Amino acid sequence: MNYFLSLINLEIWNMLEEVKKEGHIETVLATKEMKPRDIVFFYIGKERSLETAGIYATGEVMTNPYIYYGKPEEYCHQKNSVDVQFIKFECNEPFITYDECKKYINQFRSTHRLEEKAGKKLYEMMLHPKRKKEVQLNKKIKEYLEKNNPNEFLIRIETDLKVREEFIKKFTIPFIKNMDYDDYVMGKAETSETGRNSFCYILERKLQKLGEARGANVTKFGFWYDKKTQHYDWNKPYGVTIEEAFSNLKQELISLIINGNNHSYEEIANSSFAPTVRSKILTTYYPDSYLGIFKEEDVDKFLNALEIHYDIYKYNTAEKKKLLLKEWKENHPLLKEISDYYFVIFLYDTFAHELEIEHTVNGELDYDFEFVNFHYLGIHEAEKKERIRSRDTDYEKMNRNKKDIGDRGETAVLNYEKKKLIDAGLEKLASQVAKNPNDAAGYDIDSFDIHGQEIHIEVKTNSGNSSKTVAFYLTNRELEKMKEDDKYYIYYLYNIKKKIKCHIINRNNLLEFESLFEPIAYKINLDVEVIS
């Protein structure tokens, strides 16, 4: 099999109109060395401003070369020709752009034979399922750019850009160190001019066009003014007294700004600020480094929609994952010149449907679960079997699936804990239930019991549905945390792909088997029976 490149002059033969669909057979210009089953790539240059140069189609040669006698006006008339059946065809966007072609094609001239290695690579690219999606996405991007002029967008956000400049000039680190409560809090906008120029008010209300961060309540800022009680209030982990709490919050804010400047992603992920506030602060201070997407679940869905695959252990924080979106944008020929602000709006507008769909292993939306109580019988003695995996095993897909199952379990527990507190009349505490941002904390979720006492929850998930064994992995840090923290709970969720069931591990009983734990990240594997 040989590979050929055919340059199409749309003024002589308009392939985009003449070829109706894939499978169409057409007579095209040939070289004498062509033979049946050879592959031809059809390349269109920048003859029209609406077209992007590149390969728009590929086909298989059906005949040996012959002199074609058709109508005098036909471009193949009385010329060496072959019949080609089109395998892939797209009239809107090229399958392979000019920039991509340059990696494999040395010259762009009339029909000629390509090097076998280059031809094979181009053919693989043409047939890859992802190519069709990329072509369709490029069409969407062009249509979006035509309807939403990037220059007009910059004019619309001009006022907000000026406010941002004034904001970062005012709220410098020295200013933050000495600012008072009203310089920071939400809640006083209706009663004072200061309230409309506070850190939180500007961040949420005056910079909306640079990223929508509204939602939830003022507790997300950590320190606020309660209009009902007319008192300042704060999230209790910041301190006992108002002075202690505000001082610690200011230090946390300064640390976030410094870590943002240093691109210290792990430290950023450990910030005590709510993810929405944390991300808004970063994109306000460093708009060239941090995208204005404030929900990690949205980041995940955009990555999924764009089919950007990645190492979940390397890109393990929201800000790290945003780097992948930013890199994708900067390498895209149609989007690399636009502003990051415009890019974020484009993502939300283009993938609005994907944002409505929960991304889970089986697409289910029901996060309710049934509680099950177990009596522990002892360590499960599993038969030792050698595990053999194919060299072609997709470990990246396996890891994504595991993460998806884990995310589903954490979401289920988050929803349960919030509902539990709301049902108990503790709405304020329910709003503070959240994933612990510190991956080294030894647990996943900060919550409260119905008496208002803080509790720490580690979520373990299993896609199996067995009610005879409890099997999960426990890290050394998690084991240490369980031993020292009497408010530590392990929620073991199984049957995760169907109707979720949950067992809250009896930590005291579990620790009785500690000496028998398997030293593989402390594998827990117990025989159990349901208590009727």
Solvent accessible surface area in square Angstrom, and as a share of the most:
residue,aa,sasa,rsa
1,M,109,0.49
2,N,25,0.13
3,Y,11,0.04
4,F,0,0.00
5,L,0,0.00
6,S,6,0.04
7,L,62,0.31
8,I,8,0.04
9,N,65,0.33
10,L,5,0.03
11,E,134,0.60
12,I,111,0.57
13,W,23,0.08
14,N,25,0.13
15,M,0,0.00
16,L,25,0.12
17,E,115,0.52
18,E,86,0.38
19,V,3,0.02
20,K,149,0.63
21,K,142,0.60
22,E,72,0.32
23,G,36,0.34
24,H,45,0.20
25,I,93,0.47
26,E,38,0.17
27,T,27,0.16
28,V,1,0.00
29,L,57,0.28
30,A,16,0.12
31,T,31,0.18
32,K,183,0.78
33,E,84,0.38
34,M,4,0.02
35,K,92,0.39
36,P,56,0.35
37,R,163,0.59
38,D,0,0.00
39,I,2,0.01
40,V,1,0.00
41,F,0,0.00
42,F,0,0.00
43,Y,11,0.04
44,I,0,0.00
45,G,19,0.18
46,K,158,0.67
47,E,75,0.34
48,R,88,0.32
49,S,118,0.76
50,L,143,0.71
51,E,29,0.13
52,T,37,0.21
53,A,3,0.02
54,G,0,0.00
55,I,0,0.00
56,Y,0,0.00
57,A,0,0.00
58,T,0,0.00
59,G,0,0.00
60,E,55,0.25
61,V,1,0.01
62,M,83,0.37
63,T,41,0.24
64,N,97,0.50
65,P,39,0.24
66,Y,80,0.30
67,I,82,0.42
68,Y,48,0.18
69,Y,155,0.59
70,G,28,0.27
71,K,123,0.52
72,P,110,0.69
73,E,133,0.60
74,E,67,0.30
75,Y,37,0.14
76,C,3,0.02
77,H,40,0.18
78,Q,114,0.51
79,K,99,0.42
80,N,38,0.20
81,S,0,0.00
82,V,0,0.00
83,D,33,0.17
84,V,0,0.00
85,Q,64,0.28
86,F,2,0.01
87,I,51,0.26
88,K,47,0.20
89,F,19,0.08
90,E,21,0.09
91,C,59,0.35
92,N,59,0.30
93,E,4,0.02
94,P,2,0.01
95,F,4,0.02
96,I,0,0.00
97,T,21,0.12
98,Y,78,0.30
99,D,76,0.40
100,E,42,0.19
101,C,0,0.00
102,K,104,0.44
103,K,150,0.63
104,Y,60,0.23
105,I,6,0.03
106,N,137,0.70
107,Q,87,0.39
108,F,62,0.26
109,R,111,0.40
110,S,84,0.54
111,T,24,0.14
112,H,13,0.06
113,R,120,0.44
114,L,14,0.07
115,E,121,0.54
116,E,104,0.47
117,K,175,0.74
118,A,11,0.09
119,G,0,0.00
120,K,100,0.42
121,K,86,0.37
122,L,0,0.00
123,Y,41,0.16
124,E,106,0.48
125,M,24,0.10
126,M,1,0.00
127,L,73,0.36
128,H,101,0.45
129,P,102,0.64
130,K,64,0.27
131,R,33,0.12
132,K,64,0.27
133,K,115,0.49
134,E,61,0.27
135,V,2,0.01
136,Q,93,0.41
137,L,28,0.14
138,N,20,0.10
139,K,77,0.33
140,K,101,0.43
141,I,1,0.00
142,K,42,0.18
143,E,76,0.34
144,Y,29,0.11
145,L,38,0.19
146,E,131,0.59
147,K,169,0.72
148,N,48,0.25
149,N,60,0.31
150,P,35,0.22
151,N,104,0.53
152,E,97,0.44
153,F,13,0.05
154,L,78,0.39
155,I,120,0.61
156,R,128,0.47
157,I,2,0.01
158,E,84,0.37
159,T,93,0.54
160,D,12,0.06
161,L,52,0.26
162,K,120,0.51
163,V,32,0.18
164,R,22,0.08
165,E,76,0.34
166,E,114,0.51
167,F,3,0.01
168,I,45,0.23
169,K,150,0.64
170,K,77,0.33
171,F,0,0.00
172,T,54,0.31
173,I,50,0.26
174,P,89,0.56
175,F,67,0.28
176,I,0,0.00
177,K,120,0.51
178,N,127,0.65
179,M,7,0.03
180,D,85,0.44
181,Y,57,0.22
182,D,39,0.20
183,D,28,0.15
184,Y,1,0.00
185,V,1,0.00
186,M,9,0.04
187,G,11,0.10
188,K,34,0.15
189,A,12,0.10
190,E,125,0.56
191,T,112,0.65
192,S,39,0.25
193,E,110,0.49
194,T,60,0.35
195,G,3,0.03
196,R,91,0.33
197,N,52,0.27
198,S,0,0.00
199,F,1,0.00
200,C,0,0.00
201,Y,34,0.13
202,I,13,0.07
203,L,2,0.01
204,E,15,0.07
205,R,90,0.33
206,K,73,0.31
207,L,1,0.00
208,Q,59,0.26
209,K,111,0.47
210,L,10,0.05
211,G,11,0.10
212,E,101,0.45
213,A,7,0.06
214,R,119,0.44
215,G,46,0.44
216,A,100,0.77
217,N,69,0.35
218,V,47,0.27
219,T,14,0.08
220,K,23,0.10
221,F,5,0.02
222,G,2,0.02
223,F,1,0.00
224,W,7,0.02
225,Y,34,0.13
226,D,38,0.20
227,K,118,0.50
228,K,193,0.82
229,T,78,0.46
230,Q,128,0.57
231,H,125,0.56
232,Y,54,0.21
233,D,25,0.13
234,W,34,0.12
235,N,30,0.15
236,K,125,0.53
237,P,114,0.72
238,Y,20,0.07
239,G,10,0.10
240,V,129,0.74
241,T,69,0.40
242,I,42,0.21
243,E,113,0.51
244,E,77,0.35
245,A,0,0.00
246,F,8,0.03
247,S,63,0.41
248,N,67,0.34
249,L,0,0.00
250,K,30,0.13
251,Q,105,0.47
252,E,46,0.21
253,L,0,0.00
254,I,8,0.04
255,S,39,0.25
256,L,2,0.01
257,I,8,0.04
258,I,77,0.39
259,N,29,0.15
260,G,0,0.00
261,N,89,0.46
262,N,90,0.46
263,H,83,0.37
264,S,29,0.19
265,Y,35,0.13
266,E,78,0.35
267,E,89,0.40
268,I,1,0.01
269,A,16,0.12
270,N,67,0.34
271,S,6,0.04
272,S,62,0.40
273,F,5,0.02
274,A,31,0.24
275,P,74,0.47
276,T,33,0.19
277,V,3,0.02
278,R,22,0.08
279,S,7,0.04
280,K,4,0.01
281,I,1,0.01
282,L,0,0.00
283,T,5,0.03
284,T,5,0.03
285,Y,28,0.11
286,Y,44,0.17
287,P,26,0.17
288,D,120,0.62
289,S,30,0.19
290,Y,5,0.02
291,L,2,0.01
292,G,9,0.09
293,I,1,0.00
294,F,13,0.05
295,K,115,0.49
296,E,73,0.33
297,E,101,0.45
298,D,15,0.08
299,V,0,0.00
300,D,32,0.17
301,K,15,0.06
302,F,1,0.00
303,L,3,0.02
304,N,77,0.40
305,A,29,0.23
306,L,12,0.06
307,E,45,0.20
308,I,29,0.15
309,H,107,0.48
310,Y,27,0.10
311,D,74,0.38
312,I,17,0.09
313,Y,143,0.55
314,K,127,0.54
315,Y,43,0.16
316,N,70,0.36
317,T,12,0.07
318,A,21,0.16
319,E,8,0.03
320,K,38,0.16
321,K,1,0.00
322,K,5,0.02
323,L,61,0.31
324,L,17,0.08
325,L,0,0.00
326,K,27,0.12
327,E,96,0.43
328,W,54,0.19
329,K,10,0.04
330,E,85,0.38
331,N,111,0.57
332,H,19,0.08
333,P,69,0.43
334,L,47,0.23
335,L,0,0.00
336,K,96,0.40
337,E,151,0.68
338,I,18,0.09
339,S,35,0.22
340,D,24,0.12
341,Y,32,0.12
342,Y,6,0.02
343,F,0,0.00
344,V,11,0.06
345,I,69,0.35
346,F,1,0.00
347,L,0,0.00
348,Y,65,0.25
349,D,79,0.41
350,T,28,0.17
351,F,10,0.04
352,A,50,0.39
353,H,121,0.54
354,E,59,0.26
355,L,41,0.21
356,E,137,0.61
357,I,83,0.42
358,E,64,0.29
359,H,84,0.38
360,T,16,0.10
361,V,39,0.22
362,N,58,0.30
363,G,42,0.41
364,E,58,0.26
365,L,114,0.57
366,D,68,0.35
367,Y,28,0.10
368,D,94,0.49
369,F,26,0.11
370,E,87,0.39
371,F,87,0.36
372,V,21,0.12
373,N,93,0.47
374,F,12,0.05
375,H,97,0.44
376,Y,19,0.07
377,L,99,0.49
378,G,14,0.14
379,I,36,0.18
380,H,53,0.24
381,E,149,0.67
382,A,54,0.42
383,E,137,0.61
384,K,175,0.74
385,K,156,0.66
386,E,154,0.69
387,R,185,0.68
388,I,147,0.75
389,R,99,0.36
390,S,70,0.45
391,R,239,0.87
392,D,132,0.68
393,T,34,0.20
394,D,76,0.39
395,Y,113,0.43
396,E,69,0.31
397,K,121,0.51
398,M,53,0.24
399,N,40,0.20
400,R,71,0.26
401,N,62,0.32
402,K,124,0.53
403,K,59,0.25
404,D,19,0.10
405,I,18,0.09
406,G,22,0.21
407,D,46,0.24
408,R,3,0.01
409,G,0,0.00
410,E,33,0.15
411,T,39,0.23
412,A,0,0.00
413,V,0,0.00
414,L,24,0.12
415,N,69,0.35
416,Y,70,0.27
417,E,0,0.00
418,K,77,0.33
419,K,122,0.52
420,K,40,0.17
421,L,0,0.00
422,I,87,0.44
423,D,100,0.52
424,A,50,0.39
425,G,50,0.48
426,L,50,0.25
427,E,102,0.46
428,K,104,0.44
429,L,36,0.18
430,A,5,0.04
431,S,53,0.34
432,Q,46,0.21
433,V,5,0.03
434,A,44,0.34
435,K,92,0.39
436,N,29,0.15
437,P,50,0.31
438,N,54,0.28
439,D,137,0.71
440,A,71,0.55
441,A,14,0.11
442,G,5,0.05
443,Y,25,0.09
444,D,33,0.17
445,I,0,0.00
446,D,33,0.17
447,S,0,0.00
448,F,29,0.12
449,D,28,0.14
450,I,100,0.51
451,H,148,0.66
452,G,27,0.26
453,Q,98,0.44
454,E,76,0.34
455,I,6,0.03
456,H,28,0.12
457,I,0,0.00
458,E,9,0.04
459,V,12,0.07
460,K,25,0.10
461,T,39,0.23
462,N,44,0.22
463,S,49,0.32
464,G,35,0.33
465,N,101,0.52
466,S,53,0.34
467,S,35,0.22
468,K,152,0.65
469,T,31,0.18
470,V,0,0.00
471,A,27,0.21
472,F,11,0.05
473,Y,116,0.44
474,L,0,0.00
475,T,63,0.37
476,N,80,0.41
477,R,92,0.34
478,E,20,0.09
479,L,5,0.03
480,E,76,0.34
481,K,30,0.13
482,M,0,0.00
483,K,98,0.42
484,E,117,0.52
485,D,16,0.08
486,D,107,0.56
487,K,71,0.30
488,Y,1,0.00
489,Y,77,0.29
490,I,3,0.01
491,Y,9,0.04
492,Y,4,0.02
493,L,0,0.00
494,Y,2,0.01
495,N,18,0.09
496,I,0,0.00
497,K,85,0.36
498,K,135,0.57
499,K,96,0.41
500,I,1,0.01
501,K,57,0.24
502,C,0,0.00
503,H,4,0.02
504,I,63,0.32
505,I,8,0.04
506,N,68,0.35
507,R,48,0.17
508,N,100,0.51
509,N,59,0.31
510,L,0,0.00
511,L,47,0.23
512,E,130,0.58
513,F,37,0.15
514,E,57,0.25
515,S,107,0.69
516,L,109,0.54
517,F,15,0.06
518,E,47,0.21
519,P,128,0.80
520,I,99,0.50
521,A,56,0.43
522,Y,63,0.24
523,K,53,0.22
524,I,0,0.00
525,N,15,0.07
526,L,0,0.00
527,D,49,0.25
528,V,6,0.04
529,E,90,0.40
530,V,83,0.48
531,I,92,0.46
532,S,150,0.97
